[in-house]
Amino acid sequence: MSKVKQLTVALENRPGALAQMAQVLADAKVNVVALLGSTAGTQGSAQVVVDQIGKAKKALDKAGMSYTEGTLEQFELNNKPGVLAEVAGKLAKKGMNIDSAYATMPKGAKKAVLLVATTQQSGS
């Protein structure tokens, strides 16, 4: 397990909003290595892990795009049944609530990458 930085970029829920953010990062030569997008009504957000956090923040600032910075737990897991249940169970035993999670497990890959945002539950 390691810690990685994540940017949550505020986006309008409209065609092209994600493309615009992605282009801002591409123009700054920043690579998106993980992405989770979500919407609620007219608003949305993109949670992104990038290869160069400083350059990404500078590019988003220059473009006038609002974002927050957070920290995720990153796990490299064997790509086999039951591993997600094991990790989620260990976090639960520590009193950690999973607020969001996203993973990538390319077909045939031996390892999967799981990114998890957590909060400590009171009383734990």
Secondary structure as GFF3:
##gff-version 3
##sequence-region A 1 124
A	DSSP	beta_strand	2	12	.	.	.	ID=ss1
A	DSSP	alpha_helix	17	27	.	.	.	ID=ss2
A	DSSP	beta_strand	32	40	.	.	.	ID=ss3
A	DSSP	beta_strand	43	50	.	.	.	ID=ss4
A	DSSP	alpha_helix	53	62	.	.	.	ID=ss5
A	DSSP	beta_strand	67	78	.	.	.	ID=ss6
A	DSSP	alpha_helix	83	93	.	.	.	ID=ss7
A	DSSP	beta_strand	96	104	.	.	.	ID=ss8
A	DSSP	beta_strand	111	120	.	.	.	ID=ss9
###
